[in-house]
């Protein structure tokens, strides 16, 4: 399976966004022309009835047309205004991010600590997928009223993303099939499709608004007609005529809207299918899910009234299959998607399972797992995951950047090992909204100096309630004995439980994090990485409107680039290697004026600002920056945990998620003893 280049996918998503805007404007223009034509016909019915032929008739029609132009202009402004207002209102609804979209469709958030076996399996799959891809863990929603098999990812950024799955999907699908569905949705997240989907929802709301207005007008006409049955008032007839006209125009809008959805969506589904198979290396998982959709009476239909607004974002077609829906289908037919991987498929779909059968299947999966579950490591036992990172192809700069945004078998294996290596107590804390802050504080405990840890504890004792302070100390003892490479992945799992923090509560949380990081008067690379990740993603989750790409070139950003490359070059050893590390990385930028800063010029506040500023460049420029940084950190022939943490943090803030670093042979052997 050929890997999809992350940056090329982002470019495609942005090209599709421009295409979407163009199609939307053409659709609105088409509606305006239709409204104007109807208006002309109604207002000039007497003129059109004139039986005079020849030049005289043409002159009369031309005069009527010219007389109607001012009214045409007003009608066009009115139509544009209605479409714009409807789109604006819908955008205000979804600008709050993925949770707002999931709740609009009837979704309820799954508690990460759920005891339901089907939900528990889903949580584990999504957690492993987030670790594998390098994105903050999305919130997980269940469409509990939907018996069909379907799913979608929604949000404006990776910071506010959600994954929603129907009740039918978590019960009917096996683990392999459900993993393929979730991998498909993560493919949409990584390909930049969520932002496009959100824009499409808002735009289509403007196009579909006339159907809604028409239905309202007809209801008013029927209601008024019933009360005025003995009255010759023509108002109900007028409302009825207006309502019918609006519904006709709305149907035109429906036609254009479905064309837009189909034009944007179909090819993306094949790409996401390929991403899912690339990740699982098991085409039978994906095709098995399709076959179960085909055999289920409910299929993949979503019954929520808002379903059509999101039909382009689903895993499979969200409405009933018939000639009209096939004409405007947002997804390729199931049989075509299956035959991509099984060319000889004959169309024989799977029989649906009862809940009892699904539970038995779940138990069978556990029994027949290749690696039977083993007890987790005793709490506090060191996990030998701190060997040097120099080995493996990931140490090559091109390979490091090539892995950004890629879900493949290696990423899946790596994520599974990390997920199973989490100490059980800390994993549970990451899923618990009452304990998660204590866990994050504990991740910043100084690992070398007891004196610095004492200062950190003093800060916590002043800032926390007694119970939370004791809990943080308990977690600190565990994080200090835990492998260092588990810290950032564990932080990823903690993100959803912290997204509810806002205002003063969020400010206080971030203040304590910064205080812990600066307890010794300086911040190391891991402390910077962790604090900036939480600051960036938690703030973005509350204002998830996509940041605009303000910079089309790197010219004028030399100061920010000097700060960023100087800091990473400073991690090279020995000190004599720093200038070369800087030079070889900056050479990738092909830009003059970037200079190596003196140590006294390096400040974390300036580095923070530089990263945020550079994150507003075009994706092609972000790729060039990250390639240069990878060359810098690899220039001394090693790739340390410290460098890996910082590089992953920068990539995440750039919205270019980097998977965890692959384990070497010793770490893989150690992971084999963890719970399978």
C-alpha positions as CSV (number, residue, x, y, z in Angstrom):
1,X,0.0,0.0,0.0
2,X,1.5,3.3,-1.0
3,X,1.7,5.8,1.8
4,X,-0.2,9.1,1.4
5,X,2.1,12.1,1.8
6,X,0.7,14.2,4.6
7,X,1.6,17.6,3.2
8,X,0.2,16.6,-0.3
9,X,-3.0,15.7,1.5
10,X,-3.2,19.1,3.2
11,X,-2.6,20.8,-0.2
12,X,-5.4,18.8,-1.7
13,X,-7.7,19.7,1.2
14,X,-7.0,23.4,0.7
15,X,-7.5,23.1,-3.1
16,X,-10.8,21.4,-2.4
17,X,-11.7,24.2,0.0
18,X,-11.2,26.7,-2.8
19,X,-13.1,24.5,-5.2
20,X,-15.9,24.2,-2.6
21,X,-16.2,28.0,-2.3
22,X,-16.4,28.3,-6.1
23,X,-19.1,25.6,-6.3
24,X,-21.0,27.3,-3.5
25,X,-20.9,30.7,-5.3
26,X,-22.0,29.0,-8.5
27,X,-24.9,27.4,-6.7
28,X,-26.0,30.7,-5.1
29,X,-25.8,32.4,-8.4
30,X,-27.9,29.7,-9.9
31,X,-30.5,30.1,-7.2
32,X,-30.4,33.9,-7.7
33,X,-31.0,33.5,-11.4
34,X,-33.9,31.1,-10.8
35,X,-35.5,33.5,-8.3
36,X,-35.1,36.4,-10.7
37,X,-36.5,34.4,-13.6
38,X,-39.6,33.4,-11.5
39,X,-40.0,37.0,-10.4
40,X,-39.8,38.2,-14.0
41,X,-42.4,35.7,-15.1
42,X,-44.8,36.6,-12.4
43,X,-44.4,40.3,-12.7
44,X,-44.7,40.3,-16.4
45,X,-47.3,37.7,-17.0
46,X,-49.5,40.2,-18.9
47,X,-46.6,41.2,-21.1
48,X,-45.7,37.6,-21.9
49,X,-49.4,37.0,-22.9
50,X,-49.2,39.7,-25.6
51,X,-49.8,38.0,-28.9
52,X,-48.0,40.5,-31.0
53,X,-45.2,39.0,-33.0
54,X,-42.0,40.2,-34.5
55,X,-39.9,43.3,-33.6
56,X,-42.7,44.9,-31.7
57,X,-43.0,42.0,-29.3
58,X,-39.2,41.9,-28.8
59,X,-39.2,45.6,-28.0
60,X,-42.0,45.1,-25.4
61,X,-40.2,42.3,-23.7
62,X,-36.9,44.2,-23.7
63,X,-38.6,47.2,-22.1
64,X,-40.2,44.9,-19.5
65,X,-36.8,43.3,-18.8
66,X,-35.2,46.7,-18.3
67,X,-38.0,47.9,-16.1
68,X,-37.5,44.8,-13.9
69,X,-33.7,45.3,-13.4
70,X,-34.0,47.3,-10.2
71,X,-36.3,44.6,-8.8
72,X,-33.8,41.9,-10.0
73,X,-31.1,43.7,-8.0
74,X,-33.2,43.8,-4.8
75,X,-34.2,40.2,-5.3
76,X,-30.6,39.2,-5.8
77,X,-29.5,41.1,-2.6
78,X,-32.4,39.4,-0.7
79,X,-31.4,35.9,-1.9
80,X,-27.7,36.5,-1.1
81,X,-28.7,37.9,2.3
82,X,-30.9,34.8,3.1
83,X,-28.2,32.4,2.1
84,X,-25.5,34.3,3.9
85,X,-27.6,34.6,7.1
86,X,-28.5,30.9,7.1
87,X,-24.8,29.9,6.5
88,X,-23.7,32.4,9.2
89,X,-26.2,31.0,11.8
90,X,-25.0,27.4,11.1
91,X,-21.4,28.5,11.4
92,X,-22.0,30.0,14.8
93,X,-23.5,26.7,15.8
94,X,-20.5,24.6,14.7
95,X,-17.7,27.1,15.4
96,X,-17.6,25.6,18.9
97,X,-15.9,22.6,17.3
98,X,-16.4,18.8,17.1
99,X,-18.5,18.4,20.2
100,X,-21.2,20.8,18.9
101,X,-21.4,18.8,15.6
102,X,-21.6,15.5,17.4
103,X,-24.3,16.7,19.8
104,X,-26.3,18.2,16.8
105,X,-26.5,14.7,15.5
106,X,-27.7,13.2,18.8
107,X,-24.3,12.1,20.1
108,X,-23.5,11.6,23.8
109,X,-19.9,11.6,25.1
110,X,-18.6,8.2,26.1
111,X,-17.0,8.2,29.6
112,X,-13.4,6.9,29.1
113,X,-13.9,4.8,32.3
114,X,-17.0,3.1,30.9
115,X,-17.6,-0.5,32.0
116,X,-19.7,-1.3,28.9
117,X,-17.6,-3.9,27.0
118,X,-18.4,-2.5,23.6
119,X,-17.7,1.0,24.6
120,X,-14.5,-0.1,26.4
121,X,-13.2,-1.7,23.2
122,X,-13.9,1.4,21.3
123,X,-12.1,3.6,23.8
124,X,-9.0,1.4,23.6
125,X,-9.0,1.4,19.8
126,X,-9.3,5.2,19.6
127,X,-6.6,5.7,22.3
128,X,-4.2,3.5,20.3
129,X,-5.0,5.3,17.1
130,X,-4.3,8.7,18.7
131,X,-1.0,7.5,20.0
132,X,-0.1,6.0,16.6
133,X,-1.0,9.2,14.7
134,X,0.4,11.7,17.2
135,X,-2.7,13.8,17.6
136,X,-4.4,14.7,20.9
137,X,-7.0,12.0,21.8
138,X,-10.3,13.0,20.3
139,X,-13.4,13.0,22.4
140,X,-15.5,9.9,21.7
141,X,-19.2,10.1,21.1
142,X,-21.9,7.4,20.7
143,X,-25.0,7.8,18.5
144,X,-27.0,5.6,20.8
145,X,-30.3,5.9,18.9
146,X,-28.8,4.8,15.6
147,X,-28.9,1.0,15.0
148,X,-27.1,1.3,11.7
149,X,-23.3,1.0,11.2
150,X,-21.7,4.3,10.6
151,X,-19.2,6.8,12.1
152,X,-17.7,10.2,11.5
153,X,-14.9,12.5,12.6
154,X,-15.7,16.2,13.2
155,X,-14.0,19.4,14.3
156,X,-12.0,22.4,13.1
157,X,-8.6,21.4,14.4
158,X,-7.0,18.3,16.0
159,X,-7.5,20.2,19.3
160,X,-11.3,20.0,19.2
161,X,-11.8,16.8,17.2
162,X,-14.3,14.2,18.0
163,X,-14.9,10.7,16.7
164,X,-18.6,9.5,16.7
165,X,-19.8,6.0,16.2
166,X,-23.3,4.5,16.0
167,X,-24.6,1.9,18.5
168,X,-24.9,-0.5,15.6
169,X,-21.2,-0.2,14.7
170,X,-19.9,-1.0,18.2
171,X,-22.1,-4.0,18.6
172,X,-22.1,-5.5,15.0
173,X,-18.4,-5.0,14.2
174,X,-15.5,-7.2,15.3
175,X,-12.4,-5.5,16.8
176,X,-10.6,-5.7,13.4
177,X,-13.6,-4.2,11.6
178,X,-14.1,-1.4,14.2
179,X,-10.4,-0.6,14.1
180,X,-10.6,-0.3,10.3
181,X,-13.6,2.1,10.6
182,X,-11.8,4.2,13.2
183,X,-8.6,4.2,11.1
184,X,-10.7,5.5,8.2
185,X,-11.9,8.4,10.3
186,X,-8.4,9.2,11.5
187,X,-7.5,9.2,7.8
188,X,-10.0,12.1,7.4
189,X,-8.5,13.9,10.4
190,X,-5.0,13.6,9.1
191,X,-5.9,14.5,5.6
192,X,-7.5,17.8,6.7
193,X,-11.0,16.7,5.7
194,X,-12.6,17.8,9.0
195,X,-12.2,21.5,8.3
196,X,-13.6,21.0,4.8
197,X,-16.6,19.2,6.2
198,X,-17.4,21.9,8.7
199,X,-17.3,24.6,6.0
200,X,-19.5,22.4,3.8
201,X,-22.1,22.1,6.6
202,X,-22.3,25.9,6.9
203,X,-22.5,26.5,3.2
204,X,-25.1,23.8,2.5
205,X,-27.2,25.3,5.3
206,X,-27.4,28.4,3.2
207,X,-28.4,26.5,0.1
208,X,-31.0,24.3,1.8
209,X,-32.6,27.2,3.7
210,X,-35.3,27.8,1.0
211,X,-36.9,24.4,1.6
212,X,-37.2,25.2,5.3
213,X,-38.7,28.6,4.5
214,X,-41.1,27.1,2.0
215,X,-42.4,24.5,4.5
216,X,-42.9,27.3,7.0
217,X,-44.9,29.3,4.5
218,X,-47.1,26.3,3.6
219,X,-47.8,25.6,7.2
220,X,-48.8,29.2,7.7
221,X,-51.1,29.0,4.7
222,X,-52.8,25.8,5.9
223,X,-53.2,27.2,9.4
224,X,-54.6,30.5,8.1
225,X,-56.8,28.8,5.6
226,X,-58.4,26.7,8.3
227,X,-59.3,29.7,10.4
228,X,-60.5,31.7,7.5
229,X,-62.5,29.1,5.7
230,X,-65.5,31.4,5.2
231,X,-63.3,34.4,4.5
232,X,-62.3,35.5,1.0
233,X,-59.0,36.8,2.2
234,X,-56.3,35.8,-0.4
235,X,-53.5,35.8,2.2
236,X,-53.4,32.0,2.7
237,X,-53.2,31.5,-1.1
238,X,-50.4,34.0,-1.3
239,X,-48.5,32.1,1.4
240,X,-49.2,28.9,-0.3
241,X,-47.8,30.2,-3.6
242,X,-44.8,31.6,-1.9
243,X,-44.2,28.3,0.0
244,X,-44.5,26.2,-3.2
245,X,-42.1,28.6,-5.0
246,X,-39.6,28.4,-2.2
247,X,-39.7,24.7,-2.1
248,X,-39.1,24.6,-5.8
249,X,-36.2,26.9,-5.3
250,X,-35.1,24.8,-2.3
251,X,-35.2,21.7,-4.5
252,X,-32.9,23.5,-6.9
253,X,-30.6,24.2,-3.9
254,X,-30.9,20.6,-2.9
255,X,-29.7,19.6,-6.4
256,X,-26.7,21.9,-6.3
257,X,-25.9,21.0,-2.7
258,X,-25.9,17.3,-3.4
259,X,-23.7,17.9,-6.4
260,X,-21.3,19.8,-4.3
261,X,-21.3,17.1,-1.6
262,X,-20.7,14.3,-4.2
263,X,-18.0,16.3,-6.0
264,X,-16.0,16.8,-2.9
265,X,-16.6,13.6,-1.0
266,X,-16.3,10.5,-3.3
267,X,-12.6,10.5,-4.0
268,X,-11.8,11.3,-0.3
269,X,-13.6,8.1,0.7
270,X,-11.3,6.0,-1.4
271,X,-8.2,7.8,0.1
272,X,-9.5,7.2,3.6
273,X,-10.2,3.6,2.9
274,X,-6.6,3.2,1.7
275,X,-5.4,4.9,4.9
276,X,-7.4,2.4,7.0
277,X,-5.9,-0.6,5.2
278,X,-2.4,0.9,5.3
279,X,-2.8,1.2,9.1
280,X,-4.3,-2.2,9.8
281,X,-2.6,-4.2,7.1
282,X,-5.8,-6.2,7.1
283,X,-8.2,-5.4,4.2
284,X,-10.6,-8.0,5.6
285,X,-11.3,-5.6,8.5
286,X,-12.5,-2.8,6.2
287,X,-14.3,-5.1,3.8
288,X,-15.9,-7.0,6.6
289,X,-17.4,-3.7,7.9
290,X,-18.8,-3.0,4.5
291,X,-20.3,-6.4,4.2
292,X,-22.0,-6.1,7.6
293,X,-23.5,-2.7,6.4
294,X,-24.8,-4.4,3.3
295,X,-26.4,-7.2,5.4
296,X,-28.0,-5.0,8.1
297,X,-31.6,-3.8,7.5
298,X,-30.7,-0.4,8.8
299,X,-27.6,-0.3,6.7
300,X,-25.6,2.8,7.3
301,X,-28.6,5.2,7.5
302,X,-28.5,8.0,10.1
303,X,-32.1,8.9,11.1
304,X,-31.3,12.2,13.0
305,X,-33.1,15.2,11.3
306,X,-29.7,16.8,10.8
307,X,-28.3,13.8,9.0
308,X,-28.2,15.2,5.5
309,X,-26.0,18.1,6.6
310,X,-23.2,15.7,7.5
311,X,-23.8,13.1,4.9
312,X,-20.5,13.9,3.2
313,X,-18.6,13.2,6.4
314,X,-19.9,9.7,7.3
315,X,-18.0,6.4,7.0
316,X,-20.7,5.2,4.6
317,X,-23.8,6.6,2.9
318,X,-26.1,8.1,5.5
319,X,-29.4,7.8,3.7
320,X,-31.6,5.2,2.1
321,X,-30.3,3.8,-1.2
322,X,-32.5,4.6,-4.3
323,X,-32.0,6.0,-7.8
324,X,-32.0,9.6,-6.7
325,X,-29.6,9.1,-3.8
326,X,-27.3,7.1,-6.0
327,X,-27.3,10.0,-8.5
328,X,-26.1,12.4,-5.8
329,X,-24.2,9.8,-3.6
330,X,-21.5,11.3,-1.4
331,X,-19.9,7.8,-1.1
332,X,-19.0,5.2,-3.7
333,X,-21.3,2.1,-3.7
334,X,-20.4,-0.5,-1.1
335,X,-19.7,-3.1,-3.7
336,X,-17.1,-0.8,-5.4
337,X,-15.4,-0.1,-2.2
338,X,-15.2,-3.8,-1.4
339,X,-13.9,-4.7,-4.9
340,X,-11.0,-2.3,-4.5
341,X,-9.6,-4.9,-2.1
342,X,-11.6,-8.0,-3.1
343,X,-11.9,-7.9,-6.9
344,X,-13.9,-11.1,-7.0
345,X,-16.6,-10.1,-4.5
346,X,-20.0,-11.5,-5.6
347,X,-22.2,-9.3,-3.5
348,X,-22.9,-11.7,-0.7
349,X,-23.2,-9.6,2.5
350,X,-23.0,-10.7,6.1
351,X,-25.9,-11.6,8.4
352,X,-26.5,-9.2,11.3
353,X,-25.8,-10.3,14.9
354,X,-28.1,-10.1,17.9
355,X,-26.7,-8.4,21.0
356,X,-26.2,-11.8,22.6
357,X,-24.3,-13.1,19.6
358,X,-22.3,-9.8,19.6
359,X,-21.3,-10.4,23.2
360,X,-20.3,-13.9,22.5
361,X,-18.2,-12.7,19.6
362,X,-16.5,-10.2,21.9
363,X,-15.6,-12.9,24.4
364,X,-14.3,-15.1,21.5
365,X,-12.0,-12.3,20.4
366,X,-10.5,-12.1,23.9
367,X,-9.9,-15.8,24.0
368,X,-8.4,-16.1,20.5
369,X,-6.2,-13.1,20.8
370,X,-2.7,-13.9,19.4
371,X,-1.1,-12.5,22.6
372,X,-3.3,-13.5,25.6
373,X,-3.7,-10.7,28.2
374,X,-1.1,-10.7,30.9
375,X,-1.1,-8.8,34.2
376,X,0.2,-5.3,34.0
377,X,3.6,-4.5,35.6
378,X,3.4,-3.9,39.3
379,X,2.9,-0.3,40.1
380,X,6.1,1.6,40.3
381,X,8.3,-1.0,38.6
382,X,10.6,0.7,36.1
383,X,9.8,0.0,32.4
384,X,13.0,-0.3,30.4
385,X,12.1,2.1,27.6
386,X,15.1,4.6,27.9
387,X,17.6,3.0,25.6
388,X,19.3,5.4,23.1
389,X,17.2,6.3,20.0
390,X,20.0,6.1,17.5
391,X,18.9,2.9,15.8
392,X,16.1,2.5,13.3
393,X,15.2,4.2,10.0
394,X,13.3,6.8,12.0
395,X,16.6,8.4,12.8
396,X,17.0,9.4,9.1
397,X,15.6,13.0,8.7
398,X,13.6,12.2,5.5
399,X,12.0,9.2,7.2
400,X,11.2,11.2,10.3
401,X,9.3,13.8,8.3
402,X,7.9,11.2,6.0
403,X,6.1,9.6,9.0
404,X,4.2,12.8,9.8
405,X,0.5,12.2,9.4
406,X,1.0,8.6,8.3
407,X,-0.9,5.7,9.8
408,X,0.8,2.4,9.0
409,X,1.4,-1.0,10.5
410,X,4.6,0.2,12.3
411,X,2.8,3.1,13.9
412,X,0.0,0.7,15.0
413,X,2.5,-1.7,16.5
414,X,4.3,1.1,18.3
415,X,1.1,2.5,19.7
416,X,-0.1,-0.8,21.0
417,X,3.2,-1.4,22.8
418,X,3.1,2.1,24.4
419,X,-0.6,1.7,25.3
420,X,0.0,-1.6,27.0
421,X,3.0,-0.3,28.8
422,X,1.1,2.5,30.7
423,X,1.0,1.8,34.4
424,X,-2.6,0.9,35.1
425,X,-3.0,3.4,37.9
426,X,-1.7,6.3,35.8
427,X,-3.8,5.2,32.7
428,X,-6.9,5.3,34.8
429,X,-6.0,8.7,36.2
430,X,-5.6,10.0,32.6
431,X,-9.2,8.9,31.9
432,X,-10.6,10.4,35.1
433,X,-11.6,14.1,35.0
434,X,-11.3,14.3,38.8
435,X,-7.7,13.0,38.8
436,X,-6.2,14.1,35.5
437,X,-4.8,17.4,36.7
438,X,-2.8,15.6,39.4
439,X,-1.4,13.2,36.8
440,X,-0.3,16.0,34.5
441,X,1.4,17.8,37.4
442,X,3.2,14.6,38.3
443,X,4.5,14.2,34.7
444,X,6.6,17.3,35.3
445,X,8.3,16.1,38.4
446,X,12.1,16.6,38.2
447,X,13.7,13.2,37.5
448,X,17.2,14.0,38.6
449,X,17.4,16.5,41.4
450,X,15.6,15.9,44.7
451,X,16.1,19.6,45.6
452,X,14.1,20.7,42.6
453,X,11.4,18.2,43.3
454,X,11.2,19.7,46.8
455,X,10.6,23.1,45.3
456,X,7.9,21.7,43.0
457,X,6.2,20.1,46.0
458,X,6.2,23.4,47.9
459,X,4.5,25.1,44.9
460,X,1.9,22.3,44.7
461,X,1.2,22.4,48.4
462,X,0.5,26.2,48.2
463,X,-1.7,25.8,45.1
464,X,-3.7,22.7,45.6
465,X,-6.3,21.3,48.0
466,X,-4.8,18.8,50.4
467,X,-6.5,15.8,48.7
468,X,-5.2,16.7,45.2
469,X,-1.8,17.4,46.6
470,X,-1.5,14.0,48.1
471,X,-2.8,12.4,44.9
472,X,-0.2,14.3,42.9
473,X,2.6,13.0,45.2
474,X,1.2,9.4,44.7
475,X,1.3,9.8,41.0
476,X,4.7,11.5,41.1
477,X,6.2,8.3,42.6
478,X,4.9,6.3,39.7
479,X,5.8,8.8,36.9
480,X,9.4,8.9,38.2
481,X,9.8,5.1,37.8
482,X,7.9,5.1,34.5
483,X,9.8,5.1,31.1
484,X,10.4,8.7,30.0
485,X,9.0,8.0,26.5
486,X,5.6,7.2,28.0
487,X,5.1,10.7,29.3
488,X,3.9,12.5,26.1
489,X,1.7,9.6,25.0
490,X,0.1,9.5,28.4
491,X,-0.4,13.3,28.1
492,X,-2.2,12.7,24.8
493,X,-4.7,10.4,26.6
494,X,-5.3,13.1,29.2
495,X,-6.4,15.8,26.8
496,X,-10.1,15.1,26.6
497,X,-10.6,15.2,30.3
498,X,-9.0,18.7,30.4
499,X,-10.9,20.3,27.6
500,X,-13.7,21.3,29.9
501,X,-11.3,23.7,31.7
502,X,-11.8,27.3,30.7
503,X,-11.5,30.9,32.0
504,X,-9.8,31.2,35.3
505,X,-9.7,27.5,35.9
506,X,-7.7,26.9,32.7
507,X,-5.4,29.9,33.5
508,X,-4.7,28.5,37.0
509,X,-3.9,25.0,35.6
510,X,-1.5,26.4,33.0
511,X,0.1,28.7,35.7
512,X,0.8,25.7,37.9
513,X,2.3,23.8,34.9
514,X,4.6,26.7,34.1
515,X,5.6,27.0,37.8
516,X,6.6,23.3,38.0
517,X,8.6,23.6,34.8
518,X,10.5,26.7,36.1
519,X,11.0,25.5,39.6
520,X,14.8,25.3,39.0
521,X,14.9,28.6,37.2
522,X,15.1,27.1,33.8
523,X,13.0,24.9,31.5
524,X,14.4,21.8,29.7
525,X,13.1,20.6,26.4
526,X,10.6,18.1,27.8
527,X,9.1,20.7,30.2
528,X,8.8,23.1,27.3
529,X,7.2,20.5,25.1
530,X,4.6,19.4,27.6
531,X,3.6,22.9,28.9
532,X,3.3,24.3,25.3
533,X,1.3,21.3,24.1
534,X,-1.3,21.7,26.8
535,X,-1.3,25.5,26.5
536,X,-1.7,25.4,22.7
537,X,-4.3,22.6,22.4
538,X,-6.4,23.5,25.4
539,X,-6.7,27.2,24.3
540,X,-7.3,26.1,20.7
541,X,-10.1,23.7,21.8
542,X,-12.0,26.7,23.1
543,X,-11.5,28.8,20.0
544,X,-11.2,26.2,17.3
545,X,-11.7,28.5,14.3
546,X,-9.0,27.5,11.9
547,X,-6.0,29.9,12.1
548,X,-5.5,31.5,8.8
549,X,-2.3,31.0,6.9
550,X,-0.9,34.5,7.3
551,X,2.5,33.9,5.7
552,X,3.0,32.8,2.2
553,X,6.8,32.8,2.3
554,X,9.5,32.6,5.0
555,X,10.9,36.1,4.0
556,X,10.4,38.3,7.1
557,X,10.5,35.4,9.5
558,X,14.2,35.2,9.9
559,X,14.1,36.2,13.6
560,X,11.6,33.4,14.5
561,X,13.6,30.9,12.4
562,X,16.9,32.0,14.1
563,X,15.3,31.4,17.5
564,X,13.9,28.0,16.6
565,X,16.9,26.5,14.8
566,X,19.4,27.9,17.4
567,X,17.5,26.2,20.2
568,X,17.4,22.8,18.6
569,X,21.0,23.1,17.4
570,X,21.9,23.8,21.0
571,X,20.8,20.3,21.9
572,X,23.7,18.8,19.8
573,X,26.7,17.3,21.6
574,X,29.5,18.1,22.0
575,X,29.2,21.9,21.9
576,X,31.6,22.0,19.0
577,X,28.8,20.3,16.9
578,X,26.3,23.1,17.4
579,X,27.4,25.4,14.5
580,X,27.3,22.5,12.0
581,X,23.9,21.3,13.3
582,X,22.5,24.8,12.8
583,X,24.1,25.3,9.4
584,X,22.9,22.0,7.8
585,X,19.4,22.4,9.1
586,X,19.0,26.1,8.0
587,X,20.4,25.2,4.5
588,X,17.1,23.3,3.9
589,X,15.3,26.6,4.2
590,X,17.1,28.2,1.2
591,X,16.8,31.5,3.0
592,X,19.3,34.2,3.8
593,X,19.5,36.1,7.1
594,X,18.9,33.2,9.6
595,X,21.7,33.4,12.2
596,X,22.9,31.2,15.1
597,X,22.0,33.0,18.3
598,X,24.2,33.2,21.4
599,X,23.1,31.1,24.4
600,X,22.3,34.4,26.3
601,X,19.8,35.3,23.5
602,X,17.8,32.1,23.8
603,X,14.6,32.6,25.8
604,X,11.7,30.1,26.1
605,X,9.1,32.9,25.8
606,X,10.6,33.9,22.5
607,X,10.8,30.3,21.3
608,X,7.1,29.9,22.2
609,X,6.2,33.0,20.2
610,X,8.4,31.8,17.3
611,X,6.7,28.4,17.1
612,X,3.2,29.9,17.2
613,X,4.1,32.4,14.5
614,X,5.7,29.8,12.2
615,X,2.6,27.6,12.6
616,X,0.7,30.2,10.6
617,X,2.8,29.6,7.5
618,X,1.6,27.5,4.5
619,X,1.8,23.7,4.9
620,X,4.5,23.5,2.3
621,X,6.6,25.9,4.3
622,X,5.9,24.0,7.5
623,X,7.2,20.9,5.8
624,X,10.4,22.7,4.9
625,X,10.9,24.0,8.4
626,X,10.3,20.5,9.9
627,X,12.7,18.9,7.4
628,X,15.3,21.4,8.4
629,X,14.7,20.8,12.1
630,X,15.0,17.0,11.6
631,X,18.3,17.5,9.8
632,X,19.5,19.6,12.7
633,X,18.7,17.1,15.4
634,X,20.1,14.2,13.4
635,X,23.3,15.9,12.5
636,X,25.3,14.6,15.5
637,X,24.3,11.0,14.7
638,X,21.9,10.5,17.6
639,X,18.2,11.3,18.3
640,X,17.6,11.7,22.1
641,X,14.4,11.6,24.0
642,X,14.8,15.4,24.7
643,X,15.1,16.1,21.0
644,X,12.2,13.8,20.2
645,X,9.9,15.4,22.7
646,X,10.6,18.9,21.5
647,X,10.3,18.0,17.8
648,X,7.0,16.2,18.4
649,X,5.6,19.2,20.3
650,X,6.6,21.6,17.4
651,X,5.0,19.2,14.9
652,X,1.8,19.0,16.9
653,X,1.5,22.8,17.2
654,X,2.1,23.0,13.5
655,X,-0.9,20.7,13.0
656,X,1.5,18.2,11.5
657,X,1.3,15.3,14.0
658,X,4.3,13.1,14.3
659,X,4.0,9.4,15.5
660,X,6.0,8.2,18.5
661,X,9.6,7.2,17.9
662,X,9.9,3.5,17.2
663,X,11.3,1.3,19.9
664,X,14.7,-0.4,19.4
665,X,15.1,-4.2,19.8
666,X,15.6,-4.0,23.6
667,X,12.4,-2.0,24.0
668,X,10.4,-4.3,21.8
669,X,11.5,-7.3,23.8
670,X,10.6,-5.5,27.0
671,X,7.2,-4.5,25.6
672,X,6.4,-8.2,24.9
673,X,6.1,-8.8,28.6
674,X,3.5,-6.0,29.0
675,X,-0.2,-6.8,28.8
676,X,-1.1,-7.8,25.2
